[in-house]
Amino acid sequence: MNPTHAVVLGGGLAGTLTAAALARHTDRVTVVERDTLPAGPLPRRGVPQAQHLHVLMSGGARAMDALLPGTTDRLRARGAHRLGVPEDVVTLSADGWQHRFPASEFMITCTRDLTDWTVREAALALPGVSVRSGQVDGLVGSEQRVTGVLVDGDAVDADLVVDCTGRASRVSHWLTALGARAPTEEVVDSGLAYSTRVFAAPAGAGTGFPVVNVFADYRSGMPGRSASLVPVEDGRWIISLTGTRGATPPVDEQGFADYAESLRDPLIAQLIRAAEPLTPPRASRSAANRRIRSGPDGAWPEGLVVLGDALVAFNPVYGTGMSSAARSADALARVLAEHGHAPGLARQARLAIDEVVETPWTTATTQDVRYPDCRTALADPAALTYTEEDDRIARWVGALALRHPVVNAAMTEVITVNSTLAALQRPEVAAAMTGAGARPALHEAPLRASERRIVDGVSLAG
Ligand SMILES: Cc1cc2nc3c(=O)[nH]c(=O)nc-3n(C[C@H](O)[C@H](O)[C@H](O)COP(=O)(O)OP(=O)(O)OC[C@H]3O[C@@H](n4cnc5c(N)ncnc54)[C@H](O)[C@@H]3O)c2cc1C
């Protein structure tokens, strides 16, 4: 049999994890990347979102460990935090404050540059994996089968091409150029924008401080104003303010502080006052939910898989993009283990990946569509309509998830990208829906005494 060759387009997180997935089942893997990839946790042009807050959910961390064993341990050894969910997370959701039940899941928090470097270093060291520096300009093949790619105008043959070029992907255009049907593109765009600043945590809060989220109430009819604080390596905090259309967070220093004061709770504003800024605020507007699907006839060429943000990019506030990419790469590895490079691989992989991304897509889009002037393009617009009864149920489940340990554990599995929404239909969760066994609603942030002192500006070291 001829040696197999796969080409991965883009050497970002999805691309390097895909290279790891392919390496076990393919003789040669070439990752094509237009940026020079740094030999350390450093910023680069192709991943501008890296300066914003990134949390890695446990579902994604587990997938990374399956593909590249020891990844989360290496991240932690380099300063990443492992925080229990919900124990180490202080969240005001649309439905109220969440109790800090004992952790049933976890998240990893560090800078995006550290995550990317740690994954990249391990993936690119695998036997058979190499990087080709260059710009992908198109696909080679026919509407039935992709047989290679164009890199800086040169044709490179491949048994399998995996597009991981992120939100900038031109795969629809490239497919049309081959004479194939362009995929359907779906968009749910609440106009979300980010403003992010990095801070030195106050003395005593460099480690052991929780993630803090103050989220908008997406049902209020008002533009959504939210913010999150995440502890990262080297005693720093990253604070991102986010706003939907009509509430864009400012990128000047005073505006940043004022916007934090305008949130549903002053907690983030108080923490900003307690910390020392290390960077000016920086903006991002790459936050619409966007997804491509094969057309109604399901037509899709052999030899091509699309994965990561190139396939589906989520509103980042939900923190699911990296985890979905990791789980998608892991799904590809499992399909390859079963199928090898046999005909039908691309279709099997697409079905497996679609299953992975379905729940994060539904979770993000059903909330985002509620914000004023949310712009949508949907294959089935009915998918995002809701009735008063739907709303009533969503409110009840949402509120109970904050107060009932069984409902909370199921919701936590979903939010941390470990389970589909079906987790909320398990018999024990259905039984808990009466509300019996729920804790009382919280009327203020559930802070430990040491955390309260930080909020009040009293250093633990003092
Ligand atoms: C503000 C913000 C905050 C976020 N926060 C979170 C979070 O908290 N948690 C989370 O899980 N996710 C978060 N995300 C989402 C996360 O950043 C993405 O899901 C993730 O980067 C997807 O990885 P990717 O490899 O698919 O794409 P990218 O990281 O965008 O990588 C694409 C790569 O392809 C390369 N490339 C592009 N075009 C070409 C070409 N033609 N030729 C060669 N190379 C090319 C680029 O240089 C780049 O290296 C956030 C996103 C944003 C915008």
The ligand as an SDF file (V2000), in Angstrom:
LIG
                    3D

 53 58  0  0  0  0  0  0  0  0999 V2000
  -12.1700   37.1590   22.0380 C   0  0  0  0  0  0  0  0  0  0  0  0
  -12.1790   35.6580   22.0250 C   0  0  0  0  0  0  0  0  0  0  0  0
  -12.1870   34.9600   23.2130 C   0  0  0  0  0  0  0  0  0  0  0  0
  -12.2340   33.5580   23.2210 C   0  0  0  0  0  0  0  0  0  0  0  0
  -12.3080   32.8630   24.4040 N   0  0  0  0  0  0  0  0  0  0  0  0
  -12.3780   31.5080   24.3990 C   0  0  0  0  0  0  0  0  0  0  0  0
  -12.4470   30.7600   25.6120 C   0  0  0  0  0  0  0  0  0  0  0  0
  -12.4940   31.3150   26.7240 O   0  0  0  0  0  0  0  0  0  0  0  0
  -12.4640   29.4100   25.5390 N   0  0  0  0  0  0  0  0  0  0  0  0
  -12.4510   28.7560   24.3450 C   0  0  0  0  0  0  0  0  0  0  0  0
  -12.4750   27.5180   24.3430 O   0  0  0  0  0  0  0  0  0  0  0  0
  -12.4080   29.4200   23.1760 N   0  0  0  0  0  0  0  0  0  0  0  0
  -12.3730   30.7740   23.1710 C   0  0  0  0  0  0  0  0  0  0  0  0
  -12.3180   31.4510   21.9840 N   0  0  0  0  0  0  0  0  0  0  0  0
  -12.3830   30.6890   20.7270 C   0  0  0  0  0  0  0  0  0  0  0  0
  -11.0050   30.1810   20.3210 C   0  0  0  0  0  0  0  0  0  0  0  0
  -10.1210   31.2700   20.1960 O   0  0  0  0  0  0  0  0  0  0  0  0
  -11.1490   29.4300   18.9930 C   0  0  0  0  0  0  0  0  0  0  0  0
  -12.1890   28.4800   19.1000 O   0  0  0  0  0  0  0  0  0  0  0  0
   -9.8560   28.7280   18.6150 C   0  0  0  0  0  0  0  0  0  0  0  0
   -8.8360   29.6430   18.3680 O   0  0  0  0  0  0  0  0  0  0  0  0
  -10.0680   27.8740   17.3620 C   0  0  0  0  0  0  0  0  0  0  0  0
   -8.8330   27.3890   16.9330 O   0  0  0  0  0  0  0  0  0  0  0  0
   -8.5430   27.1840   15.3810 P   0  0  0  0  0  0  0  0  0  0  0  0
   -7.2370   26.4970   15.3230 O   0  0  0  0  0  0  0  0  0  0  0  0
   -9.7360   26.5850   14.7390 O   0  0  0  0  0  0  0  0  0  0  0  0
   -8.4120   28.6490   14.7630 O   0  0  0  0  0  0  0  0  0  0  0  0
   -7.2630   29.7330   14.9890 P   0  0  0  0  0  0  0  0  0  0  0  0
   -6.7880   29.6790   16.3870 O   0  0  0  0  0  0  0  0  0  0  0  0
   -7.8330   31.0090   14.4870 O   0  0  0  0  0  0  0  0  0  0  0  0
   -6.0760   29.2620   14.0560 O   0  0  0  0  0  0  0  0  0  0  0  0
   -6.1420   29.3260   12.6400 C   0  0  0  0  0  0  0  0  0  0  0  0
   -4.7280   29.1890   12.0860 C   0  0  0  0  0  0  0  0  0  0  0  0
   -4.7800   29.0990   10.6610 O   0  0  0  0  0  0  0  0  0  0  0  0
   -3.7850   29.9530   10.0980 C   0  0  0  0  0  0  0  0  0  0  0  0
   -4.2610   30.3170    8.7520 N   0  0  0  0  0  0  0  0  0  0  0  0
   -5.4130   30.9700    8.4450 C   0  0  0  0  0  0  0  0  0  0  0  0
   -5.5550   31.0680    7.1110 N   0  0  0  0  0  0  0  0  0  0  0  0
   -4.4680   30.4680    6.5550 C   0  0  0  0  0  0  0  0  0  0  0  0
   -4.0660   30.2310    5.2130 C   0  0  0  0  0  0  0  0  0  0  0  0
   -4.8060   30.6130    4.1580 N   0  0  0  0  0  0  0  0  0  0  0  0
   -2.9010   29.5790    5.0060 N   0  0  0  0  0  0  0  0  0  0  0  0
   -2.1180   29.1580    6.0530 C   0  0  0  0  0  0  0  0  0  0  0  0
   -2.4800   29.3500    7.3460 N   0  0  0  0  0  0  0  0  0  0  0  0
   -3.6410   29.9860    7.6000 C   0  0  0  0  0  0  0  0  0  0  0  0
   -3.7070   31.1200   11.0800 C   0  0  0  0  0  0  0  0  0  0  0  0
   -2.4700   31.8100   10.9520 O   0  0  0  0  0  0  0  0  0  0  0  0
   -3.8250   30.3780   12.4040 C   0  0  0  0  0  0  0  0  0  0  0  0
   -2.5950   29.8800   12.8570 O   0  0  0  0  0  0  0  0  0  0  0  0
  -12.2570   32.8550   21.9760 C   0  0  0  0  0  0  0  0  0  0  0  0
  -12.2500   33.5650   20.7670 C   0  0  0  0  0  0  0  0  0  0  0  0
  -12.2290   34.9570   20.7900 C   0  0  0  0  0  0  0  0  0  0  0  0
  -12.2600   35.7020   19.4740 C   0  0  0  0  0  0  0  0  0  0  0  0
  1  2  1  0
  2  3  1  0
  2 52  2  0
  3  4  2  0
  4  5  1  0
  4 50  1  0
  5  6  2  0
  6  7  1  0
  6 13  1  0
  7  8  2  0
  7  9  1  0
  9 10  1  0
 10 11  2  0
 10 12  1  0
 12 13  2  0
 13 14  1  0
 14 15  1  0
 14 50  1  0
 15 16  1  0
 16 17  1  0
 16 18  1  0
 18 19  1  0
 18 20  1  0
 20 21  1  0
 20 22  1  0
 22 23  1  0
 23 24  1  0
 24 25  2  0
 24 26  1  0
 24 27  1  0
 27 28  1  0
 28 29  2  0
 28 30  1  0
 28 31  1  0
 31 32  1  0
 32 33  1  0
 33 34  1  0
 33 48  1  0
 34 35  1  0
 35 36  1  0
 35 46  1  0
 36 37  1  0
 36 45  1  0
 37 38  2  0
 38 39  1  0
 39 40  1  0
 39 45  2  0
 40 41  1  0
 40 42  2  0
 42 43  1  0
 43 44  2  0
 44 45  1  0
 46 47  1  0
 46 48  1  0
 48 49  1  0
 50 51  2  0
 51 52  1  0
 52 53  1  0
M  END
$$$$
